[in-house]
């Protein structure tokens, strides 16, 4: 009996199962998934880069907002909003469409591309560039806040038809 036990040997284990695809179809599926993922990432990056001017304009608007809180720099900060909006529009639309606009035509363009500017905030934005400092000192914080909110909405949401 002892001899019979010693002659027993352990059975060999089967080879480990490979995780590599066994057919060429799975290789094509994996390649297709990689190509689609790269394309999605490419489109997302392109969109991110295309809207860089919006992020920069919103950051500049935040700096202007900080200046608006200080009474000594309030008039200067109010005058900085209109050029910021104009530069943002020039970054988004063809120069031939935007550069020559002013007054009512400029406000109509802003309304057409987003519609956040009402007549009061549009008039305040337009006049802040040229109004004397004593007149700008009479602008209420609520009017200022509406103007900043309209500018923020327009920068973040405007859509220019090409």
C-alpha positions in Angstrom: 0.0 0.0 0.0 2.9 2.3 0.8 4.4 1.7 -2.6 1.1 2.5 -4.3 0.9 5.9 -2.5 4.5 6.7 -3.5 3.8 6.1 -7.1 1.1 8.7 -7.2 2.0 12.0 -8.8 0.3 15.4 -8.6 -1.9 16.1 -11.7 -0.5 19.0 -13.8 -2.5 22.2 -13.7 -3.9 23.6 -16.9 -2.2 26.7 -18.4 -3.6 29.9 -17.1 -6.4 31.5 -19.1 -5.2 34.4 -21.2 -6.9 37.7 -21.0 -5.8 38.6 -24.5 -8.6 38.6 -27.0 -8.8 35.3 -28.8 -10.3 36.6 -32.0 -9.4 39.5 -34.2 -12.9 41.1 -33.8 -12.2 42.0 -30.2 -9.0 43.8 -31.3 -11.0 45.9 -33.7 -13.6 46.7 -31.0 -10.8 47.8 -28.6 -9.2 49.9 -31.4 -12.6 51.5 -32.2 -13.2 52.3 -28.5 -9.7 54.0 -28.3 -10.3 56.0 -31.5 -13.7 57.2 -30.2 -12.3 58.1 -26.8 -9.5 60.1 -28.5 -11.9 61.9 -30.8 -14.2 62.8 -27.9 -11.2 64.1 -25.9 -10.0 66.1 -29.0 -13.4 67.7 -29.5 -13.6 68.6 -25.8 -10.1 70.1 -25.9 -11.0 72.1 -29.0 -14.2 73.4 -27.3 -12.2 74.3 -24.2 -9.7 76.2 -26.2 -12.3 77.9 -28.3 -14.0 79.3 -25.2 -10.8 80.6 -23.6 -11.7 84.2 -24.4 -14.8 83.7 -22.2 -12.9 82.5 -19.2 -10.4 85.4 -19.6 -13.2 87.9 -19.9 -15.0 86.5 -16.9 -11.8 86.7 -14.9 -11.3 90.4 -15.9 -14.9 91.1 -15.0 -14.3 89.7 -11.5 -11.4 92.1 -11.2 -13.7 95.0 -12.3 -16.2 93.8 -9.7 -13.6 94.1 -7.0 -12.9 97.7 -8.1 -16.6 98.5 -8.1 -16.8 97.8 -4.4 -14.3 100.6 -3.6 -15.8 104.1 -3.9 -12.5 105.6 -5.1 -12.2 103.3 -8.1 -15.9 102.8 -8.9 -16.1 105.3 -11.7 -13.1 103.9 -13.5 -14.3 100.4 -13.0 -17.7 101.3 -14.5 -15.9 102.7 -17.6 -14.0 99.4 -18.0 -17.1 97.3 -18.6 -17.9 98.5 -22.1 -14.5 97.9 -23.5 -14.4 94.5 -22.0 -17.7 93.6 -23.6 -16.5 95.0 -27.0 -13.2 93.0 -26.8 -15.1 89.9 -26.0 -17.4 90.4 -28.9 -14.5 91.0 -31.2 -13.0 87.7 -30.0 -16.2 85.8 -30.9 -17.5 87.5 -34.1 -15.9 88.8 -37.3 -14.4 92.2 -36.8 -16.4 93.6 -39.8 -19.6 92.9 -37.9 -18.7 94.2 -34.5 -16.0 96.9 -34.6 -18.2 99.7 -36.1 -21.2 99.2 -33.8 -22.0 101.8 -31.2 -25.0 103.2 -29.4 -28.4 101.7 -30.2 -26.9 99.4 -32.9 -24.4 98.0 -30.3 -27.1 97.4 -27.7 -29.3 95.7 -30.4 -26.3 93.5 -31.3 -25.9 92.5 -27.6 -29.6 91.8 -27.3 -29.6 89.7 -30.5 -26.6 87.6 -29.4 -27.9 86.9 -25.9 -30.6 89.3 -24.8 -29.4 89.8 -21.2 -28.9 93.6 -21.6 -32.0 95.6 -20.9 -32.3 99.3 -21.9 -31.3 100.6 -18.5 -28.1 98.4 -18.1 -27.2 99.0 -21.8 -27.6 102.7 -21.5 -25.5 102.7 -18.3 -22.8 100.6 -19.9 -22.7 103.0 -22.9 -22.8 106.2 -20.9 -20.2 105.0 -18.3 -17.5 105.3 -20.9 -18.1 109.0 -21.5 -20.0 110.3 -18.4 -18.3 112.6 -16.0 -17.2 111.1 -12.6 -19.8 113.1 -10.6 -22.6 111.5 -12.7 -21.1 108.0 -12.2 -21.0 108.6 -8.5 -24.8 108.8 -8.5 -25.1 105.3 -10.0 -26.8 103.1 -7.4 -25.3 99.8 -6.3 -28.4 98.0 -7.7 -27.8 99.5 -11.1 -24.2 98.6 -11.0 -25.1 95.0 -9.9 -27.6 94.7 -12.8 -25.0 95.9 -15.2 -22.3 93.4 -14.0 -24.9 90.6 -14.0 -25.9 91.4 -17.6 -22.2 91.6 -18.6 -21.5 88.2 -16.9 -24.5 86.6 -18.5 -23.6 87.9 -21.9 -20.0 86.9 -21.7 -20.9 83.4 -20.5 -23.8 82.7 -22.8 -23.6 84.8 -26.0 -23.8 83.0 -29.3 -22.6 84.5 -32.5 -24.0 83.1 -35.7 -21.2 82.5 -38.2 
